[in-house]
Amino acid sequence: MVARWLAPIALAATVVAIYVLVHDTLSKPKRHVTAPPHLTLTTHTAAGHSHQARPHPRIYIVKSGDTLSGIAAHFHTPLATLEALNPSVNPGALQTGQRLRLPSG
């Protein structure tokens, strides 16, 4: 007689478990950044010292053939802003792999 109830109970437990997993997965916000293959954008955050919302600094890794004006145009940022954020960078001598700060988005 107990076996008669085990199958429906197991089915109900499986349905509840699937619902919980799917609900958790769908309720989490998703965040992604896309960039063309020749531009790589990485986001770095400081260790969470505060629960206050702060803009995340954005870093761009220079690729072969990049120019500072081309990077500024791609990110819709004035060239002067990029130069101000990266005062030690020589705009005429970018190096592959060099890290550039971008304005917080």
N, CA, C and O atoms as CSV, one atom per row, in Angstrom:
chain,resi,resn,atom,element,x,y,z
A,1,MET,N,N,0.818,-1.193,0.000
A,1,MET,CA,C,0.000,0.000,0.000
A,1,MET,C,C,0.870,1.269,0.000
A,1,MET,O,O,0.500,2.260,-0.629
A,2,VAL,N,N,2.020,1.254,0.695
A,2,VAL,CA,C,2.918,2.402,0.733
A,2,VAL,C,C,3.497,2.652,-0.655
A,2,VAL,O,O,3.641,3.802,-1.069
A,3,ALA,N,N,3.828,1.592,-1.372
A,3,ALA,CA,C,4.398,1.725,-2.714
A,3,ALA,C,C,3.437,2.453,-3.647
A,3,ALA,O,O,3.868,3.110,-4.595
A,4,ARG,N,N,2.172,2.343,-3.390
A,4,ARG,CA,C,1.153,2.984,-4.213
A,4,ARG,C,C,1.264,4.513,-4.156
A,4,ARG,O,O,0.916,5.194,-5.120
A,5,TRP,N,N,1.745,5.052,-3.033
A,5,TRP,CA,C,1.877,6.485,-2.846
A,5,TRP,C,C,3.272,7.020,-3.169
A,5,TRP,O,O,3.438,8.228,-3.333
A,6,LEU,N,N,4.254,6.168,-3.262
A,6,LEU,CA,C,5.625,6.624,-3.495
A,6,LEU,C,C,5.819,7.285,-4.864
A,6,LEU,O,O,6.496,8.309,-4.956
A,7,ALA,N,N,5.251,6.732,-5.906
A,7,ALA,CA,C,5.419,7.294,-7.246
A,7,ALA,C,C,4.829,8.710,-7.346
A,7,ALA,O,O,5.515,9.600,-7.850
A,8,PRO,N,N,3.596,8.961,-6.892
A,8,PRO,CA,C,3.065,10.331,-6.963
A,8,PRO,C,C,3.858,11.316,-6.091
A,8,PRO,O,O,4.055,12.469,-6.476
A,9,ILE,N,N,4.308,10.859,-4.921
A,9,ILE,CA,C,5.089,11.735,-4.043
A,9,ILE,C,C,6.429,12.067,-4.705
A,9,ILE,O,O,6.863,13.219,-4.667
A,10,ALA,N,N,7.082,11.085,-5.303
A,10,ALA,CA,C,8.356,11.317,-5.992
A,10,ALA,C,C,8.153,12.267,-7.171
A,10,ALA,O,O,8.982,13.148,-7.399
A,11,LEU,N,N,7.085,12.106,-7.909
A,11,LEU,CA,C,6.788,12.986,-9.035
A,11,LEU,C,C,6.566,14.424,-8.557
A,11,LEU,O,O,7.097,15.365,-9.147
A,12,ALA,N,N,5.791,14.590,-7.502
A,12,ALA,CA,C,5.526,15.926,-6.958
A,12,ALA,C,C,6.826,16.571,-6.471
A,12,ALA,O,O,7.048,17.758,-6.709
A,13,ALA,N,N,7.681,15.808,-5.797
A,13,ALA,CA,C,8.956,16.334,-5.305
A,13,ALA,C,C,9.851,16.756,-6.471
A,13,ALA,O,O,10.530,17.779,-6.387
A,14,THR,N,N,9.857,15.983,-7.551
A,14,THR,CA,C,10.657,16.314,-8.727
A,14,THR,C,C,10.160,17.598,-9.375
A,14,THR,O,O,10.962,18.446,-9.766
A,15,VAL,N,N,8.851,17.748,-9.490
A,15,VAL,CA,C,8.267,18.946,-10.089
A,15,VAL,C,C,8.621,20.178,-9.248
A,15,VAL,O,O,8.982,21.216,-9.803
A,16,VAL,N,N,8.524,20.079,-7.940
A,16,VAL,CA,C,8.848,21.204,-7.061
A,16,VAL,C,C,10.328,21.558,-7.190
A,16,VAL,O,O,10.669,22.738,-7.264
A,17,ALA,N,N,11.212,20.558,-7.217
A,17,ALA,CA,C,12.649,20.813,-7.339
A,17,ALA,C,C,12.972,21.514,-8.664
A,17,ALA,O,O,13.765,22.456,-8.685
A,18,ILE,N,N,12.379,21.072,-9.742
A,18,ILE,CA,C,12.611,21.701,-11.050
A,18,ILE,C,C,12.095,23.133,-11.038
A,18,ILE,O,O,12.760,24.029,-11.558
A,19,TYR,N,N,10.931,23.362,-10.458
A,19,TYR,CA,C,10.381,24.715,-10.389
A,19,TYR,C,C,11.330,25.645,-9.623
A,19,TYR,O,O,11.602,26.759,-10.071
A,20,VAL,N,N,11.824,25.198,-8.491
A,20,VAL,CA,C,12.717,26.028,-7.673
A,20,VAL,C,C,13.992,26.351,-8.444
A,20,VAL,O,O,14.437,27.499,-8.433
A,21,LEU,N,N,14.583,25.377,-9.106
A,21,LEU,CA,C,15.813,25.602,-9.865
A,21,LEU,C,C,15.589,26.584,-11.016
A,21,LEU,O,O,16.387,27.499,-11.221
A,22,VAL,N,N,14.520,26.395,-11.754
A,22,VAL,CA,C,14.234,27.268,-12.894
A,22,VAL,C,C,13.903,28.677,-12.403
A,22,VAL,O,O,14.372,29.656,-12.983
A,23,HIS,N,N,13.119,28.790,-11.364
A,23,HIS,CA,C,12.743,30.097,-10.830
A,23,HIS,C,C,13.980,30.857,-10.365
A,23,HIS,O,O,14.113,32.041,-10.673
A,24,ASP,N,N,14.890,30.214,-9.633
A,24,ASP,CA,C,16.125,30.856,-9.175
A,24,ASP,C,C,16.978,31.316,-10.347
A,24,ASP,O,O,17.521,32.420,-10.327
A,25,THR,N,N,17.098,30.477,-11.367
A,25,THR,CA,C,17.925,30.806,-12.521
A,25,THR,C,C,17.353,31.997,-13.285
A,25,THR,O,O,18.104,32.878,-13.703
A,26,LEU,N,N,16.042,32.034,-13.472
A,26,LEU,CA,C,15.413,33.103,-14.236
A,26,LEU,C,C,15.312,34.407,-13.462
A,26,LEU,O,O,15.244,35.473,-14.075
A,27,SER,N,N,15.302,34.357,-12.142
A,27,SER,CA,C,15.132,35.581,-11.361
A,27,SER,C,C,16.441,36.320,-11.127
A,27,SER,O,O,16.410,37.472,-10.694
A,28,LYS,N,N,17.599,35.704,-11.396
A,28,LYS,CA,C,18.881,36.384,-11.221
A,28,LYS,C,C,19.131,37.300,-12.406
A,28,LYS,O,O,18.981,36.887,-13.556
A,29,PRO,N,N,19.521,38.572,-12.126
A,29,PRO,CA,C,19.798,39.481,-13.241
A,29,PRO,C,C,21.049,39.056,-13.993
A,29,PRO,O,O,22.020,38.589,-13.396
A,30,LYS,N,N,21.015,39.221,-15.287
A,30,LYS,CA,C,22.152,38.852,-16.119
A,30,LYS,C,C,22.810,40.129,-16.618
A,30,LYS,O,O,22.128,41.100,-16.944
A,31,ARG,N,N,24.141,40.125,-16.676
A,31,ARG,CA,C,24.873,41.289,-17.142
A,31,ARG,C,C,26.017,40.827,-18.016
A,31,ARG,O,O,26.844,40.016,-17.599
A,32,HIS,N,N,26.061,41.345,-19.223
A,32,HIS,CA,C,27.172,41.008,-20.091
A,32,HIS,C,C,27.506,42.196,-20.986
A,32,HIS,O,O,26.653,43.021,-21.316
A,33,VAL,N,N,28.749,42.249,-21.353
A,33,VAL,CA,C,29.233,43.315,-22.215
A,33,VAL,C,C,29.733,42.662,-23.486
A,33,VAL,O,O,30.494,41.696,-23.435
A,34,THR,N,N,29.318,43.177,-24.611
A,34,THR,CA,C,29.801,42.626,-25.867
A,34,THR,C,C,30.650,43.667,-26.570
A,34,THR,O,O,30.385,44.867,-26.486
A,35,ALA,N,N,31.650,43.203,-27.248
A,35,ALA,CA,C,32.536,44.083,-28.000
A,35,ALA,C,C,32.929,43.362,-29.274
A,35,ALA,O,O,32.963,42.132,-29.310
A,36,PRO,N,N,33.225,44.114,-30.313
A,36,PRO,CA,C,33.695,43.473,-31.530
A,36,PRO,C,C,34.960,42.667,-31.241
A,36,PRO,O,O,35.671,42.959,-30.279
A,37,PRO,N,N,35.252,41.644,-32.072
A,37,PRO,CA,C,36.393,40.776,-31.811
A,37,PRO,C,C,37.722,41.515,-31.689
A,37,PRO,O,O,38.602,41.058,-30.960
A,38,HIS,N,N,37.898,42.649,-32.384
A,38,HIS,CA,C,39.178,43.336,-32.314
A,38,HIS,C,C,39.291,44.261,-31.111
A,38,HIS,O,O,40.361,44.819,-30.865
A,39,LEU,N,N,38.196,44.438,-30.349
A,39,LEU,CA,C,38.234,45.260,-29.150
A,39,LEU,C,C,37.889,44.404,-27.946
A,39,LEU,O,O,36.872,43.710,-27.945
A,40,THR,N,N,38.717,44.449,-26.936
A,40,THR,CA,C,38.464,43.676,-25.731
A,40,THR,C,C,38.195,44.637,-24.589
A,40,THR,O,O,39.012,45.516,-24.312
A,41,LEU,N,N,37.073,44.483,-23.933
A,41,LEU,CA,C,36.706,45.320,-22.817
A,41,LEU,C,C,36.615,44.433,-21.591
A,41,LEU,O,O,35.873,43.451,-21.583
A,42,THR,N,N,37.365,44.772,-20.559
A,42,THR,CA,C,37.274,44.018,-19.321
A,42,THR,C,C,36.862,44.962,-18.216
A,42,THR,O,O,37.254,46.129,-18.208
A,43,THR,N,N,36.082,44.469,-17.294
A,43,THR,CA,C,35.623,45.267,-16.172
A,43,THR,C,C,36.280,44.748,-14.914
A,43,THR,O,O,36.231,43.553,-14.623
A,44,HIS,N,N,36.894,45.647,-14.171
A,44,HIS,CA,C,37.537,45.281,-12.922
A,44,HIS,C,C,36.838,46.024,-11.799
A,44,HIS,O,O,36.464,47.186,-11.957
A,45,THR,N,N,36.659,45.352,-10.658
A,45,THR,CA,C,36.060,46.012,-9.517
A,45,THR,C,C,37.002,45.912,-8.336
A,45,THR,O,O,37.749,44.943,-8.206
A,46,ALA,N,N,36.965,46.903,-7.486
A,46,ALA,CA,C,37.758,46.854,-6.261
A,46,ALA,C,C,37.086,45.881,-5.312
A,46,ALA,O,O,35.888,45.624,-5.424
A,47,ALA,N,N,37.859,45.335,-4.373
A,47,ALA,CA,C,37.284,44.429,-3.373
A,47,ALA,C,C,36.163,45.179,-2.668
A,47,ALA,O,O,36.352,46.321,-2.247
A,48,GLY,N,N,35.010,44.560,-2.535
A,48,GLY,CA,C,33.820,45.220,-2.008
A,48,GLY,C,C,33.992,45.739,-0.595
A,48,GLY,O,O,33.650,45.045,0.363
A,49,HIS,N,N,34.517,46.950,-0.447
A,49,HIS,CA,C,34.707,47.538,0.872
A,49,HIS,C,C,33.446,48.246,1.346
A,49,HIS,O,O,33.298,48.490,2.544
A,50,SER,N,N,32.561,48.572,0.464
A,50,SER,CA,C,31.384,49.337,0.833
A,50,SER,C,C,30.161,48.745,0.147
A,50,SER,O,O,30.258,48.178,-0.941
A,51,HIS,N,N,29.036,48.881,0.779
A,51,HIS,CA,C,27.801,48.401,0.169
A,51,HIS,C,C,27.164,49.494,-0.675
A,51,HIS,O,O,26.088,49.305,-1.241
A,52,GLN,N,N,27.829,50.628,-0.755
A,52,GLN,CA,C,27.344,51.742,-1.555
A,52,GLN,C,C,27.626,51.478,-3.035
A,52,GLN,O,O,28.696,50.978,-3.381
A,53,ALA,N,N,26.686,51.804,-3.896
A,53,ALA,CA,C,26.871,51.586,-5.336
A,53,ALA,C,C,27.903,52.572,-5.872
A,53,ALA,O,O,27.776,53.780,-5.675
A,54,ARG,N,N,28.925,52.051,-6.551
A,54,ARG,CA,C,29.954,52.883,-7.165
A,54,ARG,C,C,30.121,52.450,-8.605
A,54,ARG,O,O,29.945,51.274,-8.922
A,55,PRO,N,N,30.465,53.399,-9.500
A,55,PRO,CA,C,30.725,53.004,-10.880
A,55,PRO,C,C,31.982,52.149,-10.943
A,55,PRO,O,O,32.939,52.382,-10.205
A,56,HIS,N,N,31.972,51.162,-11.825
A,56,HIS,CA,C,33.109,50.271,-11.984
A,56,HIS,C,C,34.066,50.849,-13.015
A,56,HIS,O,O,33.646,51.258,-14.097
A,57,PRO,N,N,35.367,50.883,-12.678
A,57,PRO,CA,C,36.317,51.366,-13.683
A,57,PRO,C,C,36.367,50.391,-14.851
A,57,PRO,O,O,36.292,49.176,-14.664
A,58,ARG,N,N,36.493,50.929,-16.043
A,58,ARG,CA,C,36.582,50.076,-17.227
A,58,ARG,C,C,37.995,50.189,-17.771
A,58,ARG,O,O,38.598,51.262,-17.783
A,59,ILE,N,N,38.501,49.061,-18.217
A,59,ILE,CA,C,39.854,48.982,-18.753
A,59,ILE,C,C,39.774,48.424,-20.168
A,59,ILE,O,O,39.030,47.481,-20.437
A,60,TYR,N,N,40.551,49.019,-21.067
A,60,TYR,CA,C,40.637,48.522,-22.435
A,60,TYR,C,C,42.070,48.045,-22.667
A,60,TYR,O,O,43.023,48.740,-22.315
A,61,ILE,N,N,42.218,46.869,-23.254
A,61,ILE,CA,C,43.525,46.316,-23.594
A,61,ILE,C,C,43.806,46.628,-25.060
A,61,ILE,O,O,43.050,46.217,-25.940
A,62,VAL,N,N,44.887,47.349,-25.323
A,62,VAL,CA,C,45.227,47.786,-26.675
A,62,VAL,C,C,45.590,46.582,-27.546
A,62,VAL,O,O,46.354,45.707,-27.138
A,63,LYS,N,N,45.032,46.560,-28.740
A,63,LYS,CA,C,45.309,45.508,-29.731
A,63,LYS,C,C,46.181,46.080,-30.832
A,63,LYS,O,O,46.293,47.298,-30.977
A,64,SER,N,N,46.790,45.214,-31.595
A,64,SER,CA,C,47.634,45.629,-32.707
A,64,SER,C,C,46.819,46.471,-33.689
A,64,SER,O,O,45.721,46.076,-34.081
A,65,GLY,N,N,47.348,47.622,-34.084
A,65,GLY,CA,C,46.672,48.485,-35.044
A,65,GLY,C,C,45.744,49.509,-34.417
A,65,GLY,O,O,45.227,50.375,-35.122
A,66,ASP,N,N,45.516,49.434,-33.105
A,66,ASP,CA,C,44.644,50.403,-32.444
A,66,ASP,C,C,45.287,51.785,-32.408
A,66,ASP,O,O,46.509,51.922,-32.345
A,67,THR,N,N,44.442,52.794,-32.448
A,67,THR,CA,C,44.876,54.167,-32.230
A,67,THR,C,C,44.008,54.732,-31.113
A,67,THR,O,O,42.888,54.272,-30.891
A,68,LEU,N,N,44.528,55.720,-30.421
A,68,LEU,CA,C,43.763,56.314,-29.329
A,68,LEU,C,C,42.478,56.956,-29.855
A,68,LEU,O,O,41.430,56.873,-29.215
A,69,SER,N,N,42.562,57.592,-31.019
A,69,SER,CA,C,41.363,58.213,-31.580
A,69,SER,C,C,40.346,57.147,-32.011
A,69,SER,O,O,39.141,57.362,-31.879
A,70,GLY,N,N,40.810,56.018,-32.518
A,70,GLY,CA,C,39.906,54.929,-32.898
A,70,GLY,C,C,39.206,54.330,-31.691
A,70,GLY,O,O,38.018,54.014,-31.751
A,71,ILE,N,N,39.945,54.171,-30.588
A,71,ILE,CA,C,39.358,53.640,-29.354
A,71,ILE,C,C,38.334,54.635,-28.816
A,71,ILE,O,O,37.247,54.243,-28.392
A,72,ALA,N,N,38.681,55.925,-28.834
A,72,ALA,CA,C,37.748,56.960,-28.366
A,72,ALA,C,C,36.459,56.935,-29.190
A,72,ALA,O,O,35.363,57.022,-28.637
A,73,ALA,N,N,36.594,56.816,-30.501
A,73,ALA,CA,C,35.419,56.778,-31.372
A,73,ALA,C,C,34.565,55.542,-31.087
A,73,ALA,O,O,33.339,55.632,-31.034
A,74,HIS,N,N,35.216,54.389,-30.904
A,74,HIS,CA,C,34.464,53.151,-30.653
A,74,HIS,C,C,33.634,53.239,-29.377
A,74,HIS,O,O,32.497,52.767,-29.334
A,75,PHE,N,N,34.208,53.848,-28.333
A,75,PHE,CA,C,33.513,53.938,-27.054
A,75,PHE,C,C,32.740,55.249,-26.890
A,75,PHE,O,O,32.267,55.565,-25.798
A,76,HIS,N,N,32.614,56.016,-27.991
A,76,HIS,CA,C,31.852,57.272,-27.981
A,76,HIS,C,C,32.333,58.187,-26.853
A,76,HIS,O,O,31.538,58.743,-26.096
A,77,THR,N,N,33.644,58.324,-26.766
A,77,THR,CA,C,34.282,59.117,-25.726
A,77,THR,C,C,35.177,60.165,-26.386
A,77,THR,O,O,35.897,59.837,-27.329
A,78,PRO,N,N,35.154,61.400,-25.926
A,78,PRO,CA,C,36.063,62.400,-26.490
A,78,PRO,C,C,37.523,61.991,-26.276
A,78,PRO,O,O,37.881,61.450,-25.230
A,79,LEU,N,N,38.344,62.253,-27.268
A,79,LEU,CA,C,39.761,61.924,-27.190
A,79,LEU,C,C,40.399,62.594,-25.977
A,79,LEU,O,O,41.242,61.995,-25.310
A,80,ALA,N,N,40.007,63.816,-25.693
A,80,ALA,CA,C,40.561,64.541,-24.543
A,80,ALA,C,C,40.257,63.827,-23.225
A,80,ALA,O,O,41.071,63.859,-22.302
A,81,THR,N,N,39.106,63.191,-23.133
A,81,THR,CA,C,38.749,62.450,-21.924
A,81,THR,C,C,39.673,61.255,-21.757
A,81,THR,O,O,40.162,60.998,-20.657
A,82,LEU,N,N,39.917,60.518,-22.843
A,82,LEU,CA,C,40.840,59.374,-22.761
A,82,LEU,C,C,42.240,59.833,-22.382
A,82,LEU,O,O,42.914,59.186,-21.580
A,83,GLU,N,N,42.673,60.939,-22.951
A,83,GLU,CA,C,43.999,61.450,-22.627
A,83,GLU,C,C,44.078,61.879,-21.160
A,83,GLU,O,O,45.105,61.673,-20.513
A,84,ALA,N,N,43.007,62.471,-20.630
A,84,ALA,CA,C,42.987,62.896,-19.232
A,84,ALA,C,C,42.988,61.698,-18.284
A,84,ALA,O,O,43.611,61.746,-17.224
A,85,LEU,N,N,42.294,60.628,-18.663
A,85,LEU,CA,C,42.256,59.423,-17.827
A,85,LEU,C,C,43.559,58.630,-17.886
A,85,LEU,O,O,43.844,57.831,-16.994
A,86,ASN,N,N,44.344,58.850,-18.930
A,86,ASN,CA,C,45.592,58.101,-19.135
A,86,ASN,C,C,46.742,59.074,-19.403
A,86,ASN,O,O,47.292,59.086,-20.504
A,87,PRO,N,N,47.113,59.893,-18.403
A,87,PRO,CA,C,48.107,60.940,-18.640
A,87,PRO,C,C,49.494,60.413,-19.002
A,87,PRO,O,O,50.267,61.127,-19.641
A,88,SER,N,N,49.826,59.193,-18.614
A,88,SER,CA,C,51.161,58.665,-18.908
A,88,SER,C,C,51.242,57.989,-20.280
A,88,SER,O,O,52.303,57.503,-20.672
A,89,VAL,N,N,50.135,57.960,-21.001
A,89,VAL,CA,C,50.096,57.280,-22.299
A,89,VAL,C,C,50.465,58.258,-23.410
A,89,VAL,O,O,49.931,59.365,-23.486
A,90,ASN,N,N,51.384,57.831,-24.264
A,90,ASN,CA,C,51.752,58.611,-25.443
A,90,ASN,C,C,50.797,58.204,-26.565
A,90,ASN,O,O,50.876,57.073,-27.044
A,91,PRO,N,N,49.896,59.094,-26.997
A,91,PRO,CA,C,48.898,58.735,-28.013
A,91,PRO,C,C,49.512,58.249,-29.323
A,91,PRO,O,O,48.884,57.475,-30.046
A,92,GLY,N,N,50.712,58.684,-29.635
A,92,GLY,CA,C,51.351,58.281,-30.883
A,92,GLY,C,C,52.148,56.995,-30.777
A,92,GLY,O,O,52.696,56.524,-31.775
A,93,ALA,N,N,52.223,56.416,-29.582
A,93,ALA,CA,C,53.044,55.210,-29.404
A,93,ALA,C,C,52.337,54.180,-28.529
A,93,ALA,O,O,52.908,53.694,-27.553
A,94,LEU,N,N,51.092,53.846,-28.878
A,94,LEU,CA,C,50.385,52.804,-28.135
A,94,LEU,C,C,51.073,51.464,-28.361
A,94,LEU,O,O,51.581,51.192,-29.449
A,95,GLN,N,N,51.083,50.637,-27.334
A,95,GLN,CA,C,51.715,49.329,-27.434
A,95,GLN,C,C,50.663,48.245,-27.223
A,95,GLN,O,O,49.783,48.375,-26.373
A,96,THR,N,N,50.765,47.178,-28.005
A,96,THR,CA,C,49.853,46.050,-27.859
A,96,THR,C,C,49.932,45.532,-26.426
A,96,THR,O,O,51.022,45.330,-25.888
A,97,GLY,N,N,48.777,45.321,-25.817
A,97,GLY,CA,C,48.720,44.823,-24.442
A,97,GLY,C,C,48.666,45.929,-23.405
A,97,GLY,O,O,48.443,45.662,-22.224
A,98,GLN,N,N,48.863,47.151,-23.827
A,98,GLN,CA,C,48.812,48.287,-22.908
A,98,GLN,C,C,47.388,48.450,-22.385
A,98,GLN,O,O,46.426,48.247,-23.126
A,99,ARG,N,N,47.253,48.814,-21.113
A,99,ARG,CA,C,45.937,48.968,-20.493
A,99,ARG,C,C,45.569,50.450,-20.456
A,99,ARG,O,O,46.354,51.290,-20.015
A,100,LEU,N,N,44.367,50.749,-20.926
A,100,LEU,CA,C,43.874,52.117,-20.920
A,100,LEU,C,C,42.626,52.192,-20.040
A,100,LEU,O,O,41.770,51.308,-20.084
A,101,ARG,N,N,42.536,53.230,-19.259
A,101,ARG,CA,C,41.324,53.460,-18.476
A,101,ARG,C,C,40.284,54.113,-19.374
A,101,ARG,O,O,40.596,54.992,-20.177
A,102,LEU,N,N,39.044,53.665,-19.223
A,102,LEU,CA,C,37.907,54.243,-19.943
A,102,LEU,C,C,37.004,54.907,-18.935
A,102,LEU,O,O,37.016,54.519,-17.767
A,103,PRO,N,N,36.216,55.899,-19.334
A,103,PRO,CA,C,35.287,56.501,-18.385
A,103,PRO,C,C,34.257,55.481,-17.915
A,103,PRO,O,O,33.863,54.589,-18.666
A,104,SER,N,N,33.831,55.622,-16.677
A,104,SER,CA,C,32.802,54.718,-16.138
A,104,SER,C,C,31.538,54.882,-16.930
A,104,SER,O,O,31.136,55.996,-17.266
A,105,GLY,N,N,30.910,53.760,-17.229
A,105,GLY,CA,C,29.724,53.803,-18.075
A,105,GLY,C,C,28.527,53.742,-17.295
A,105,GLY,O,O,27.428,53.767,-17.849
